[in-house]
Amino acid sequence: MEKGLQEAAIVPQRPMEKAKASFEIAEGIMEQLKEFIRGYTFADRMEEIRFFKFIKPKFHRYLIYFSELIYIEAEQPAADRRNRIAFYKLQIARNLSFIARYKSLHTYVRLGNEAEDEILFIREHGGQHVYPEYGGDIDRSFSTLSSSNLAKLQAFDMINKYLSKQIDEVKQHRHSGVAPQQKATTLVWTDSKADLVELAYALYSKGSLNHGKVNIKDIIGTLENTFDIRIGNFYRIYTDLSLRKKSRTPYTDSMKEYLERRMDSTL
């Protein structure tokens, strides 16, 4: 799996596309692992403990990590640096809350303790640690509660390191002397957000800006600043546009129509 993730990392893609490609690799590996375990009988309890304590969390954490990364890339503010830093810090705080709740499990594994291994990592015991938890949604043939929570702990550690790095990069950019974009106050977008997203993706797809060497998030951010609007989850809006049964490009179609009308009226 790590080889596949490395290959995905070196392919020139946008962050969102790279995260989605990596998630699909991790998801595929987890499905293969699940199918293998369904037909496999562990030699003894120690082998089962080793699998759910060390092997499965190593793979599962990447699935959670890239799932969270997709969410962060989709939801983070596109342009405003202060809002972006606030968003990153909010995600870190949320992850730290989960880490604090399961701190004893984190410490138990990190210190190499083994006294409670049979309770935590043998499927017939369910894997509850300190507090009672509902585990009805977990596939008991392929997980224990503690194995699943351990993967989340490791993934949230990875995510928080990523978010801290992002905060540092935003702060360095702020202090690098690069002038922030000036918000245009005389131009206000009066059509729908979906129309603006359609325009942004048209510019992006055509490669009209910076010879095509710009990502969609930067285009959205510039349009937000220019037209004094906050779009929100532009990727979800784009997905909705793509799934339309009739015209998927009503705004750019209407632009062409109105422009031709103006041209005709001025001849």
Disulfide bonds with the S-S distance in Angstrom:
none
